[in-house]
């Protein structure tokens, strides 16, 4: 399931994201009469926190204003005074889920160490809130916390002398690497529960059938067979853990990218 952000009213959404007074939002937004005796403690932040908890537990498929209201012990209608609709709520959730990540990184250990630290923090956040990966990356929500994640990476690259023409493709490559790897890790972690079969069991059963049905596999696909037969890297995880293996692959890919950047071959 892919969810697209940025579908709510632009003025009202941006005002909520940045917690700013927006005359345009008030002018274009529907006028609602406040319900008598609003539930005490109900705030935009409380609604966002409840929505994030719901998505963490059940994924974006179960997200609705009604479900969030029930989690808060109130009705969906009571939420509309604070958040106009689910469309705006998705943007608010996505941005808030990026809160608390470092605004800057120590550059004393060099560019590569800082980039690996930044990557590790974002990887951990994605796996803590895997529904973030269901929100399309095609259009940013343009909130303060999402922007802070980008700004911290730019601080590393600019602070370690990465040439200006290389910054944009490097940023794009890093985000795509991390999101792609985290997506694979999150899906691998969920697959056993969803299908009732572990990754190890799945590969064992399928590879056995493949060997029986396609005995000339190595002849037909020699490069694939060589890759499969190659010993794993010495520092690879020793146990079968798809999340750990995906993280190891991500780190190796980062090293390749950073090495290319050092040699003056920015990703394109």
Order of alpha helices (4+ residues) and beta strands (2+ residues): alpha-alpha-alpha-alpha-alpha-alpha-alpha-alpha-alpha-alpha-alpha-alpha-alpha
